[in-house]
Amino acid sequence: MGFRTDNFKYVLRLILPFSLVSLLLFVIIGFFQKTINVSWHVLPLLITYPIWGTIQQFLIIGLVTGNLNTLKSRKLNKLDIILITAILFSLVHYPSYWLMIGTFILALFYSYIYLKVKNLYVLGLIHGWLGALFYYTVVGQDPFADVFLKFFN
C-alpha cells in the first residue's frame, strides 16, 4: 500500500523540488491576491496536518491509484490512472476552486510518484505542510482559528 520507510529519503529528494516550487508559487499568488495570512496558528497545523495528509494520501492515492493500477478486469494505462485520481482528489475539495486546482496539480504529481516508488509517509508529510501553507497564503484562511478558536469566542 505504500506504508514504508525504506525509501523515505529517496522519495523526499524526488518531491522536494516540486514542494519548493509550489511554496514559491503560493507566496507569489498570495502576494498578488493579498491573501497571505501567516500567524503562529500555522505552527500547530504544520505538526498535526501531516497526519490528516497521510490519511488523505492513503484514501485517494493508496486506494484509488493503487487499486486502479492493479485492476485485473480492465487494464488502465498510467496516464489514465493519474488523471482519474487527480480529478477525484480535486472533486473531494469542492467547492473551493483554489483547493480544487491545488489538489488536482498535487494529485497529478503524487500519483506519478506513488506509481513509481510507493511511499505514503512522505506524500502525507509534504501534503500536510503544503496544505497548511496553502491555506495561509493562497486561500487566505486560518483553519486553526476556524476549527479551534471558535470554542473560545
DSSP file (Angstrom, degrees, kcal/mol; ACC not computed):
  #  RESIDUE AA STRUCTURE BP1 BP2  ACC     N-H-->O    O-->H-N    N-H-->O    O-->H-N    TCO  KAPPA ALPHA  PHI   PSI    X-CA   Y-CA   Z-CA
    1    1 A M              0   0    0      0, 0.0    65,-0.1     0, 0.0   118,-0.1   0.000 360.0 360.0 360.0 -24.0    0.0    0.0    0.0
    2    2 A G        +     0   0    0      1,-0.2   118,-3.0   116,-0.1     2,-1.7   0.484 360.0 133.6 115.7   4.8    2.9    2.4    0.5
    3    3 A F        +     0   0    0    116,-0.2     2,-0.3   117,-0.2    -1,-0.2  -0.652  42.7 124.0 -85.6  84.7    3.4    2.5    4.2
    4    4 A R        -     0   0    0     -2,-1.7   117,-0.4    -3,-0.1     0, 0.0  -0.970  48.3-166.7-144.4 155.2    7.1    2.0    4.1
    5    5 A T    >   +     0   0    0     -2,-0.3     3,-1.5     2,-0.1     4,-0.3   0.466  68.5  92.9-120.1  -7.0   10.2    3.8    5.3
    6    6 A D  T 3  S+     0   0    0      1,-0.3     4,-0.1     2,-0.1     3,-0.1   0.769  99.4  32.2 -63.8 -25.4   13.0    2.1    3.4
    7    7 A N  T 3> S+     0   0    0    111,-0.1     4,-2.6     1,-0.1     5,-0.3   0.092  82.7 120.0-116.8  22.5   12.9    4.7    0.6
    8    8 A F  H <> S+     0   0    0     -3,-1.5     4,-2.5     1,-0.2     5,-0.2   0.919  77.9  43.4 -54.5 -53.0   11.9    7.7    2.7
    9    9 A K  H  > S+     0   0    0     -4,-0.3     4,-2.3     1,-0.2    -1,-0.2   0.890 113.7  51.8 -63.9 -40.0   15.0    9.8    1.9
   10   10 A Y  H  > S+     0   0    0      2,-0.2     4,-1.6     1,-0.2    -1,-0.2   0.935 112.7  44.0 -62.3 -47.5   14.8    8.9   -1.8
   11   11 A V  H  X S+     0   0    0     -4,-2.6     4,-2.2     1,-0.2    -2,-0.2   0.882 111.0  55.3 -66.9 -38.2   11.2    9.9   -2.2
   12   12 A L  H  X S+     0   0    0     -4,-2.5     4,-2.1    -5,-0.3    -1,-0.2   0.912 107.4  49.7 -60.0 -42.7   11.8   13.1   -0.2
   13   13 A R  H  < S+     0   0    0     -4,-2.3    -1,-0.2     1,-0.2    -2,-0.2   0.852 110.5  51.2 -64.8 -34.0   14.5   14.1   -2.6
   14   14 A L  H  < S+     0   0    0     -4,-1.6     4,-0.5     1,-0.2    -2,-0.2   0.886 116.8  39.0 -67.1 -38.6   12.1   13.4   -5.5
   15   15 A I  H  X S+     0   0    0     -4,-2.2     4,-2.4     1,-0.2    -2,-0.2   0.712  95.3  82.3 -87.6 -22.6    9.4   15.6   -4.0
   16   16 A L  H  X S+     0   0    0     -4,-2.1     4,-2.6     1,-0.2     5,-0.2   0.888  90.2  49.1 -55.9 -47.4   11.5   18.4   -2.6
   17   17 A P  H  > S+     0   0    0      0, 0.0     4,-2.4     0, 0.0     5,-0.2   0.931 113.0  48.2 -60.3 -43.1   11.9   20.4   -5.9
   18   18 A F  H  > S+     0   0    0     -4,-0.5     4,-2.4     1,-0.2    -2,-0.2   0.907 112.8  49.8 -58.9 -42.9    8.1   20.2   -6.5
   19   19 A S  H  X S+     0   0    0     -4,-2.4     4,-2.5     2,-0.2    -1,-0.2   0.900 110.7  47.8 -65.8 -42.9    7.5   21.3   -3.0
   20   20 A L  H  X S+     0   0    0     -4,-2.6     4,-2.2     2,-0.2    -1,-0.2   0.905 113.3  47.5 -67.3 -41.3    9.8   24.3   -3.1
   21   21 A V  H  X S+     0   0    0     -4,-2.4     4,-2.4    -5,-0.2    -2,-0.2   0.910 112.3  51.3 -64.3 -41.3    8.4   25.5   -6.4
   22   22 A S  H  X S+     0   0    0     -4,-2.4     4,-2.5    -5,-0.2    -2,-0.2   0.932 109.3  49.4 -60.0 -46.9    4.9   25.0   -5.0
   23   23 A L  H  X S+     0   0    0     -4,-2.5     4,-2.1     1,-0.2    -1,-0.2   0.906 110.3  50.5 -61.2 -42.5    5.7   27.1   -1.9
   24   24 A L  H  X S+     0   0    0     -4,-2.2     4,-2.3     1,-0.2    -1,-0.2   0.919 111.0  49.0 -60.8 -44.0    7.2   29.8   -4.1
   25   25 A L  H  X S+     0   0    0     -4,-2.4     4,-3.0     2,-0.2     5,-0.3   0.886 107.7  55.4 -63.3 -39.1    4.0   29.9   -6.2
   26   26 A F  H  X S+     0   0    0     -4,-2.5     4,-2.9     1,-0.2     5,-0.2   0.936 110.3  45.3 -57.2 -46.9    1.9   30.0   -3.0
   27   27 A V  H  X S+     0   0    0     -4,-2.1     4,-2.5     2,-0.2    -2,-0.2   0.906 114.2  48.3 -66.5 -42.0    3.7   33.1   -1.9
   28   28 A I  H  X S+     0   0    0     -4,-2.3     4,-2.3     2,-0.2     5,-0.2   0.946 115.4  43.9 -63.8 -48.5    3.5   34.8   -5.3
   29   29 A I  H  X S+     0   0    0     -4,-3.0     4,-2.4     1,-0.2     5,-0.2   0.937 115.2  49.3 -62.2 -46.3   -0.2   34.1   -5.7
   30   30 A G  H  X>S+     0   0    0     -4,-2.9     5,-2.2    -5,-0.3     4,-1.2   0.878 109.5  52.6 -60.9 -38.5   -0.9   35.1   -2.1
   31   31 A F  H  <5S+     0   0    0     -4,-2.5     3,-0.2    -5,-0.2    -1,-0.2   0.944 113.0  42.5 -62.3 -48.6    1.1   38.4   -2.6
   32   32 A F  H  <5S+     0   0    0     -4,-2.3    -2,-0.2     1,-0.2    -1,-0.2   0.820 119.6  43.5 -71.1 -30.2   -0.8   39.4   -5.7
   33   33 A Q  H  <5S-     0   0    0     -4,-2.4    -1,-0.2    -5,-0.2    -2,-0.2   0.616 104.8-129.6 -84.6 -13.1   -4.2   38.4   -4.2
   34   34 A K  T  <5S+     0   0    0     -4,-1.2    -3,-0.2    -3,-0.2    -4,-0.1   0.902  71.5 125.3  60.6  43.6   -3.3   40.0   -0.9
   35   35 A T      < +     0   0    0     -5,-2.2     2,-0.5   102,-0.2    -4,-0.2   0.274  21.3 127.6-114.0   8.6   -4.3   36.7    0.9
   36   36 A I        +     0   0    0     -6,-0.8   101,-0.3     1,-0.1   100,-0.1  -0.565  24.1 163.3 -70.9 122.1   -1.1   36.0    2.8
   37   37 A N        +     0   0    0     99,-3.9     2,-0.4    -2,-0.5   100,-0.1  -0.406   6.4 165.1-139.3  55.0   -2.3   35.5    6.4
   38   38 A V        +     0   0    0      3,-0.1     2,-0.3     2,-0.0   104,-0.1  -0.635   8.3 151.2 -84.5 130.3    0.5   33.7    8.2
   39   39 A S    >   -     0   0    0     -2,-0.4     3,-1.8     0, 0.0     4,-0.3  -0.810  64.7 -82.4-140.2-178.3    0.3   33.7   12.0
   40   40 A W  T >  S+     0   0    0      1,-0.3     3,-1.6    -2,-0.3    -2,-0.0   0.712 115.7  81.3 -62.9 -18.0    1.5   31.5   14.8
   41   41 A H  T 3> S+     0   0    0      1,-0.3     4,-1.0     2,-0.2    -1,-0.3   0.740  78.6  67.9 -60.6 -22.3   -1.6   29.4   14.1
   42   42 A V  H <> S+     0   0    0     -3,-1.8     4,-2.4     1,-0.2    -1,-0.3   0.807  86.8  69.7 -68.2 -27.1    0.3   27.7   11.3
   43   43 A L  H <> S+     0   0    0     -3,-1.6     4,-1.2    -4,-0.3    -1,-0.2   0.932  98.0  45.5 -61.1 -50.0    2.6   26.0   13.7
   44   44 A P  H  > S+     0   0    0      0, 0.0     4,-2.5     0, 0.0     5,-0.3   0.872 114.2  51.6 -61.2 -32.7    0.1   23.6   15.2
   45   45 A L  H  X S+     0   0    0     -4,-1.0     4,-2.7     1,-0.2    -2,-0.2   0.880 103.5  56.1 -70.7 -36.3   -1.1   22.8   11.7
   46   46 A L  H  < S+     0   0    0     -4,-2.4    -1,-0.2     1,-0.2    -3,-0.1   0.777 114.6  41.8 -64.9 -23.6    2.4   22.1   10.5
   47   47 A I  H  < S+     0   0    0     -4,-1.2    -2,-0.2    -5,-0.2    -1,-0.2   0.874 127.4  27.3 -86.5 -42.6    2.7   19.5   13.3
   48   48 A T  H >X S+     0   0    0     -4,-2.5     3,-1.6    -5,-0.2     4,-1.0   0.808 104.8  70.8 -94.9 -31.9   -0.8   17.9   13.0
   49   49 A Y  H 3X S+     0   0    0     -4,-2.7     4,-3.0     1,-0.3     5,-0.2   0.803  87.2  67.0 -63.0 -29.8   -1.9   18.3    9.4
   50   50 A P  H 3> S+     0   0    0      0, 0.0     4,-2.1     0, 0.0    -1,-0.3   0.815  97.1  56.7 -59.3 -26.3    0.6   15.8    8.1
   51   51 A I  H <> S+     0   0    0     -3,-1.6     4,-1.9     2,-0.2    -2,-0.2   0.961 111.8  40.2 -66.0 -49.7   -1.4   13.1   10.0
   52   52 A W  H  X S+     0   0    0     -4,-1.0     4,-2.7     1,-0.2     5,-0.2   0.864 113.3  56.6 -65.6 -35.6   -4.5   14.1    8.1
   53   53 A G  H  X S+     0   0    0     -4,-3.0     4,-2.4     2,-0.2    -1,-0.2   0.890 106.6  49.1 -61.7 -39.8   -2.4   14.5    4.9
   54   54 A T  H  X S+     0   0    0     -4,-2.1     4,-2.3     2,-0.2    -2,-0.2   0.894 110.6  50.3 -66.8 -40.2   -1.2   10.9    5.3
   55   55 A I  H  X S+     0   0    0     -4,-1.9     4,-2.6     2,-0.2    -2,-0.2   0.931 111.8  48.1 -62.8 -44.7   -4.8    9.7    5.7
   56   56 A Q  H  X>S+     0   0    0     -4,-2.7     4,-2.7     1,-0.2     5,-0.5   0.906 110.6  51.3 -62.1 -41.0   -5.9   11.6    2.6
   57   57 A Q  I  X>S+     0   0    0     -4,-2.4     5,-2.9     1,-0.2     4,-0.8   0.888 111.1  48.3 -64.3 -38.3   -3.0   10.2    0.7
   58   58 A F  I  <>S+     0   0    0     -4,-2.3     5,-2.4     3,-0.2    -2,-0.2   0.948 114.1  46.0 -64.5 -47.7   -3.9    6.6    1.7
   59   59 A L  I  <>S+     0   0    0     -4,-2.6     5,-0.5     3,-0.2    -2,-0.2   0.882 129.5  21.1 -65.6 -39.9   -7.6    7.1    0.8
   60   60 A I  I  X>S+     0   0    0     -4,-2.7     5,-1.4    -5,-0.2     4,-0.9   0.919 135.4  27.6 -95.6 -56.8   -7.0    8.7   -2.5
   61   61 A I  I  <XS+     0   0    0     -4,-0.8     5,-1.5    -5,-0.5     4,-0.4   0.964 126.6  41.5 -74.8 -51.9   -3.5    7.8   -3.7
   62   62 A G  I  4<S+     0   0    0     -5,-2.9     4,-0.4     3,-0.2     5,-0.3   0.950 127.5  29.0 -62.2 -51.3   -3.1    4.5   -2.0
   63   63 A L  I  ><S+     0   0    0     -5,-2.4     4,-2.1    -6,-0.2     5,-0.3   0.957 129.6  34.4 -78.0 -51.2   -6.5    3.1   -2.5
   64   64 A V  I  X<S+     0   0    0     -4,-0.9     4,-2.7    -5,-0.5     5,-0.3   0.985 127.1  35.5 -71.5 -57.6   -7.6    4.7   -5.8
   65   65 A T  I  ><S+     0   0    0     -5,-1.4     4,-2.1    -4,-0.4    -3,-0.2   0.941 121.4  48.5 -61.4 -47.0   -4.3    4.9   -7.6
   66   66 A G  H  ><S+     0   0    0     -5,-1.5     4,-1.3    -4,-0.4    -1,-0.2   0.922 115.2  43.1 -60.3 -46.2   -3.1    1.6   -6.2
   67   67 A N  H  X S+     0   0    0     -4,-2.1     4,-0.5    -5,-0.3    -1,-0.2   0.881 112.8  51.6 -71.2 -37.8   -6.3   -0.3   -7.0
   68   68 A L  H >< S+     0   0    0     -4,-2.7     3,-0.6    -5,-0.3     8,-0.5   0.869 109.0  53.1 -64.3 -33.8   -6.7    1.2  -10.5
   69   69 A N  H 3< S+     0   0    0     -4,-2.1    -1,-0.2    -5,-0.3    -2,-0.2   0.821 115.0  39.4 -69.9 -30.9   -3.1    0.1  -11.2
   70   70 A T  H 3< S+     0   0    0     -4,-1.3    -1,-0.2    -5,-0.2    -2,-0.2   0.329  81.9 135.5-102.0   7.7   -3.7   -3.5  -10.1
   71   71 A L    <<  -     0   0    0     -3,-0.6     5,-0.2    -4,-0.5    -3,-0.1  -0.350  32.8-172.3 -58.1 126.8   -7.2   -3.8  -11.7
   72   72 A K  S    S+     0   0    0      1,-0.1     3,-0.2    -2,-0.1    -1,-0.2   0.791  74.6  60.5 -94.6 -31.1   -7.3   -7.1  -13.5
   73   73 A S  S    S+     0   0    0      1,-0.3     2,-0.3     0, 0.0    -1,-0.1   0.832 122.3  13.9 -70.1 -31.1  -10.7   -6.8  -15.3
   74   74 A R  S    S-     0   0    0     -6,-0.1     2,-0.6     2,-0.0    -1,-0.3  -0.898  76.5-141.6-147.3 114.3   -9.6   -3.8  -17.3
   75   75 A K        -     0   0    0     -2,-0.3     2,-0.3    -3,-0.2    -6,-0.1  -0.653  19.3-162.5 -80.9 119.9   -6.0   -2.6  -17.5
   76   76 A L        -     0   0    0     -2,-0.6     2,-0.1    -8,-0.5    -5,-0.0  -0.756  19.2-118.0 -99.2 147.6   -5.7    1.1  -17.5
   77   77 A N     >  -     0   0    0     -2,-0.3     4,-2.0     1,-0.1     3,-0.3  -0.446  31.0-106.5 -80.0 163.3   -2.6    3.0  -18.6
   78   78 A K  H  > S+     0   0    0      1,-0.2     4,-2.6     2,-0.2     5,-0.2   0.862 117.8  55.1 -59.5 -40.3   -0.6    5.1  -16.1
   79   79 A L  H  > S+     0   0    0      1,-0.2     4,-2.6     2,-0.2    -1,-0.2   0.911 108.1  48.9 -62.2 -42.7   -1.8    8.4  -17.5
   80   80 A D  H  > S+     0   0    0     -3,-0.3     4,-2.8     2,-0.2     5,-0.2   0.916 111.6  49.9 -61.8 -43.2   -5.5    7.4  -17.2
   81   81 A I  H  X S+     0   0    0     -4,-2.0     4,-2.3     1,-0.2    -2,-0.2   0.924 111.8  47.9 -60.8 -45.4   -4.9    6.3  -13.6
   82   82 A I  H  X S+     0   0    0     -4,-2.6     4,-2.4     2,-0.2    -2,-0.2   0.918 113.9  46.7 -63.4 -44.8   -3.1    9.6  -12.8
   83   83 A L  H  X S+     0   0    0     -4,-2.6     4,-2.6     2,-0.2     5,-0.2   0.913 112.0  49.7 -66.0 -43.6   -5.9   11.7  -14.4
   84   84 A I  H  X S+     0   0    0     -4,-2.8     4,-2.4     1,-0.2    -2,-0.2   0.930 113.4  47.1 -60.5 -45.5   -8.7    9.8  -12.7
   85   85 A T  H  X S+     0   0    0     -4,-2.3     4,-2.8    -5,-0.2     5,-0.2   0.923 112.6  48.9 -62.9 -45.0   -7.0   10.1   -9.3
   86   86 A A  H  X S+     0   0    0     -4,-2.4     4,-2.2     2,-0.2    -2,-0.2   0.906 112.0  48.4 -64.0 -42.2   -6.3   13.8   -9.8
   87   87 A I  H  X S+     0   0    0     -4,-2.6     4,-2.6     2,-0.2    -1,-0.2   0.930 113.6  47.0 -63.5 -45.2   -9.9   14.5  -10.9
   88   88 A L  H  X S+     0   0    0     -4,-2.4     4,-1.9    -5,-0.2    -2,-0.2   0.932 112.5  48.9 -62.5 -46.0  -11.3   12.6   -7.9
   89   89 A F  H  X S+     0   0    0     -4,-2.8     4,-0.5     1,-0.2    -1,-0.2   0.876 112.7  49.3 -63.0 -37.1   -9.0   14.3   -5.4
   90   90 A S  H >< S+     0   0    0     -4,-2.2     3,-1.3    -5,-0.2    -1,-0.2   0.928 108.8  51.7 -66.2 -45.9   -9.9   17.7   -6.9
   91   91 A L  H >< S+     0   0    0     -4,-2.6     3,-1.7     1,-0.3    -2,-0.2   0.826 100.0  63.5 -62.8 -32.3  -13.7   17.0   -6.6
   92   92 A V  H 3< S+     0   0    0     -4,-1.9    -1,-0.3     1,-0.3    -2,-0.2   0.768 101.1  53.8 -62.0 -24.3  -13.3   16.0   -3.0
   93   93 A H  T X< S+     0   0    0     -3,-1.3     3,-1.3    -4,-0.5     7,-0.3   0.253  90.7 161.2 -97.9  11.9  -12.3   19.6   -2.3
   94   94 A Y  T <   +     0   0    0     -3,-1.7     3,-0.0     1,-0.3    -3,-0.0  -0.474  49.4  31.3 -63.4 140.2  -15.3   21.2   -3.9
   95   95 A P  T 3  S+     0   0    0      0, 0.0     2,-0.9     0, 0.0    -1,-0.3  -0.932  98.2  84.6-103.9   9.7  -16.5   24.0   -3.7
   96   96 A S    <>  -     0   0    0     -3,-1.3     4,-2.6     1,-0.2     5,-0.2  -0.626  58.2-165.1 -77.9 108.7  -13.2   25.8   -3.1
   97   97 A Y  H  > S+     0   0    0     -2,-0.9     4,-2.6     1,-0.2     5,-0.2   0.877  87.3  52.8 -64.4 -37.8  -11.8   26.4   -6.5
   98   98 A W  H  > S+     0   0    0      2,-0.2     4,-2.8     1,-0.2    -1,-0.2   0.929 112.0  45.9 -62.6 -43.2   -8.3   27.2   -5.2
   99   99 A L  H  > S+     0   0    0      2,-0.2     4,-2.9     1,-0.2     5,-0.3   0.888 111.7  52.3 -66.1 -37.6   -8.2   23.9   -3.3
  100  100 A M  H  X S+     0   0    0     -4,-2.6     4,-1.8    -7,-0.3    -2,-0.2   0.925 112.9  44.0 -63.9 -43.5   -9.6   22.0   -6.3
  101  101 A I  H  X S+     0   0    0     -4,-2.6     4,-2.2     2,-0.2     5,-0.2   0.949 116.5  46.8 -64.9 -48.8   -6.9   23.5   -8.5
  102  102 A G  H  X S+     0   0    0     -4,-2.8     4,-2.6     1,-0.2    -2,-0.2   0.911 114.3  45.5 -61.1 -44.8   -4.1   22.9   -6.0
  103  103 A T  H  X S+     0   0    0     -4,-2.9     4,-2.7     2,-0.2    -1,-0.2   0.819 109.3  56.3 -72.7 -28.6   -5.2   19.3   -5.2
  104  104 A F  H  X S+     0   0    0     -4,-1.8     4,-1.9    -5,-0.3    -2,-0.2   0.955 112.1  41.9 -62.6 -49.1   -5.5   18.5   -8.8
  105  105 A I  H  X S+     0   0    0     -4,-2.2     4,-2.0     2,-0.2     5,-0.2   0.924 115.3  50.8 -64.1 -44.4   -2.0   19.5   -9.5
  106  106 A L  H  X S+     0   0    0     -4,-2.6     4,-3.2     1,-0.2     5,-0.2   0.924 110.9  48.5 -58.8 -45.4   -0.7   17.8   -6.3
  107  107 A A  H  X S+     0   0    0     -4,-2.7     4,-2.4     2,-0.2     5,-0.3   0.826 106.0  57.4 -69.1 -31.2   -2.5   14.6   -7.2
  108  108 A L  H  X S+     0   0    0     -4,-1.9     4,-1.5     2,-0.2    -1,-0.2   0.966 116.2  35.7 -58.8 -50.7   -1.1   14.6  -10.7
  109  109 A F  H  X S+     0   0    0     -4,-2.0     4,-2.5     2,-0.2    -2,-0.2   0.930 118.7  49.4 -70.0 -46.4    2.4   14.7   -9.3
  110  110 A Y  H  X S+     0   0    0     -4,-3.2     4,-3.1     1,-0.2     5,-0.2   0.872 108.9  52.7 -64.6 -37.9    1.8   12.5   -6.3
  111  111 A S  H  X S+     0   0    0     -4,-2.4     4,-2.5    -5,-0.2    -1,-0.2   0.915 110.2  48.8 -63.6 -41.6    0.0    9.7   -8.3
  112  112 A Y  H  X S+     0   0    0     -4,-1.5     4,-1.3    -5,-0.3    -2,-0.2   0.943 114.1  45.4 -61.0 -48.1    3.0    9.6  -10.7
  113  113 A I  H  X>S+     0   0    0     -4,-2.5     4,-3.2     1,-0.2     5,-0.6   0.916 112.1  52.2 -62.4 -43.5    5.4    9.4   -7.7
  114  114 A Y  H  X5S+     0   0    0     -4,-3.1     4,-1.7     1,-0.2    -1,-0.2   0.918 108.2  50.1 -61.2 -44.1    3.3    6.8   -6.0
  115  115 A L  H  <5S+     0   0    0     -4,-2.5    -1,-0.2    -5,-0.2    -2,-0.2   0.799 117.1  43.4 -63.9 -26.6    3.2    4.6   -9.1
  116  116 A K  H  <5S-     0   0    0     -4,-1.3    -2,-0.2    -3,-0.2    -1,-0.2   0.910 138.1  -1.7 -84.1 -45.9    6.9    4.9   -9.3
  117  117 A V  H  <5S-     0   0    0     -4,-3.2    -3,-0.2    -5,-0.1    -2,-0.2   0.458  78.6-140.2-134.5  -2.7    8.1    4.4   -5.6
  118  118 A K     << +     0   0    0     -4,-1.7     2,-0.3    -5,-0.6  -116,-0.1   0.884  40.4 148.3  39.3  85.5    5.0    4.0   -3.3
  119  119 A N     >  +     0   0    0   -118,-0.1     4,-1.5  -116,-0.1  -116,-0.2  -0.767  18.7 177.1-144.5  99.4    5.7    5.9   -0.1
  120  120 A L  H  > S+     0   0    0   -118,-3.0     4,-2.7    -2,-0.3     5,-0.2   0.759  77.3  65.2 -74.0 -25.1    2.6    7.3    1.6
  121  121 A Y  H  > S+     0   0    0   -119,-0.7     4,-2.4  -117,-0.4    -1,-0.2   0.942 106.4  40.7 -64.0 -46.7    4.5    8.7    4.6
  122  122 A V  H  > S+     0   0    0      2,-0.2     4,-2.5     1,-0.2     5,-0.3   0.931 116.2  50.7 -67.1 -44.6    6.5   11.2    2.5
  123  123 A L  H  X S+     0   0    0     -4,-1.5     4,-2.2     1,-0.2    -2,-0.2   0.911 113.8  45.2 -59.4 -42.6    3.4   12.1    0.4
  124  124 A G  H  X S+     0   0    0     -4,-2.7     4,-2.5     2,-0.2   -70,-0.2   0.900 112.3  50.7 -68.5 -41.7    1.4   12.7    3.6
  125  125 A L  H  X S+     0   0    0     -4,-2.4     4,-2.1    -5,-0.2    -2,-0.2   0.955 116.2  39.8 -60.7 -52.1    4.0   14.7    5.4
  126  126 A I  H  X S+     0   0    0     -4,-2.5     4,-3.1     1,-0.2     5,-0.3   0.872 113.0  56.3 -68.9 -36.4    4.6   17.0    2.4
  127  127 A H  H  X S+     0   0    0     -4,-2.2     4,-3.0    -5,-0.3     5,-0.2   0.932 108.6  48.7 -57.3 -45.8    0.8   17.2    1.7
  128  128 A G  H  X S+     0   0    0     -4,-2.5     4,-2.3     2,-0.2    -2,-0.2   0.919 114.5  43.6 -61.8 -45.5    0.3   18.3    5.3
  129  129 A W  H  X S+     0   0    0     -4,-2.1     4,-2.2     2,-0.2    -2,-0.2   0.940 118.0  43.7 -67.5 -47.0    2.9   21.0    5.2
  130  130 A L  H  X S+     0   0    0     -4,-3.1     4,-2.5     1,-0.2    -2,-0.2   0.909 113.7  52.4 -64.7 -40.5    2.0   22.3    1.7
  131  131 A G  H  X S+     0   0    0     -4,-3.0     4,-2.0    -5,-0.3    -2,-0.2   0.926 110.0  47.3 -61.1 -45.9   -1.7   22.1    2.6
  132  132 A A  H  X S+     0   0    0     -4,-2.3     4,-1.5    -5,-0.2    -1,-0.2   0.934 115.6  44.8 -61.3 -46.5   -1.3   24.2    5.8
  133  133 A L  H  X S+     0   0    0     -4,-2.2     4,-1.0     1,-0.2     5,-0.3   0.831 108.2  58.7 -68.8 -31.7    0.8   26.8    4.0
  134  134 A F  H  X>S+     0   0    0     -4,-2.5     5,-2.1     1,-0.2     4,-1.3   0.912 104.7  50.9 -61.7 -44.0   -1.6   26.9    1.0
  135  135 A Y  I  <>S+     0   0    0     -4,-2.0     6,-2.5     1,-0.2     5,-0.9   0.912 113.1  44.9 -59.6 -43.2   -4.5   27.9    3.4
  136  136 A Y  I  <5S+     0   0    0     -4,-1.5   -99,-3.9     4,-0.2    -1,-0.2   0.590 127.0  26.4 -82.1 -10.6   -2.4   30.7    4.9
  137  137 A T  I  <5S+     0   0    0     -4,-1.0  -102,-0.2    -3,-0.5    -3,-0.2   0.771 131.4  21.8-114.7 -60.4   -1.1   32.1    1.6
  138  138 A V  I  <5S+     0   0    0     -4,-1.3    -3,-0.2    -5,-0.3    -4,-0.1   0.943 130.8  37.0 -80.1 -50.3   -3.3   31.3   -1.4
  139  139 A V  I   <S-     0   0    0     -5,-2.1    -4,-0.2     2,-0.1    -3,-0.2   0.797  92.2-142.7 -76.2 -28.1   -6.7   30.7    0.3
  140  140 A G      < +     0   0    0     -5,-0.9     2,-0.3    -6,-0.5    -4,-0.2   0.799  54.8 131.4  71.3  28.7   -6.2   33.4    2.9
  141  141 A Q        -     0   0    0     -6,-2.5    -1,-0.3    -7,-0.1  -104,-0.1  -0.772  55.4-143.2-113.6 156.0   -7.9   31.3    5.5
  142  142 A D     >  +     0   0    0     -2,-0.3     4,-2.5     1,-0.1     3,-0.2  -0.814  17.6 179.8-118.1  87.5   -6.9   30.4    9.1
  143  143 A P  H  > S+     0   0    0      0, 0.0     4,-2.1     0, 0.0     5,-0.3   0.821  80.8  58.7 -60.9 -31.0   -8.1   26.8    9.6
  144  144 A F  H  >>S+     0   0    0      2,-0.2     4,-2.9     1,-0.2     5,-1.0   0.950 110.8  41.3 -61.9 -48.1   -6.7   26.7   13.1
  145  145 A A  H  4>S+     0   0    0     -3,-0.2     5,-0.8     3,-0.2     4,-0.3   0.903 113.0  55.0 -65.2 -41.0   -8.9   29.7   14.1
  146  146 A D  H  <5S+     0   0    0     -4,-2.5    -1,-0.2     1,-0.2    -2,-0.2   0.865 121.6  27.9 -60.8 -37.1  -11.9   28.3   12.1
  147  147 A V  H  <5S+     0   0    0     -4,-2.1    -2,-0.2    -5,-0.2    -3,-0.2   0.907 134.3  21.3 -92.4 -48.7  -11.8   24.9   14.0
  148  148 A F  T ><5S+     0   0    0     -4,-2.9     3,-1.2    -5,-0.3     4,-0.3   0.862 115.3  54.7 -97.2 -38.8  -10.3   25.6   17.4
  149  149 A L  G >><S+     0   0    0     -5,-1.0     3,-1.3    -4,-0.3     4,-0.6   0.701  91.6  74.2 -75.5 -17.0  -10.7   29.3   18.3
  150  150 A K  G 34<S+     0   0    0     -5,-0.8     3,-0.4     1,-0.3    -1,-0.3   0.762  90.5  60.3 -65.3 -21.6  -14.4   29.3   17.7
  151  151 A F  G <4 S+     0   0    0     -3,-1.2    -1,-0.3     1,-0.2    -2,-0.2   0.695 105.8  47.3 -75.3 -18.1  -14.7   27.4   21.0
  152  152 A F  T <4        0   0    0     -3,-1.3    -1,-0.2    -4,-0.3    -2,-0.2   0.462 360.0 360.0-102.7  -3.6  -13.1   30.3   22.9
  153  153 A N     <        0   0    0     -4,-0.6    -1,-0.1    -3,-0.4    -2,-0.1   0.408 360.0 360.0-104.6 360.0  -15.2   33.1   21.4
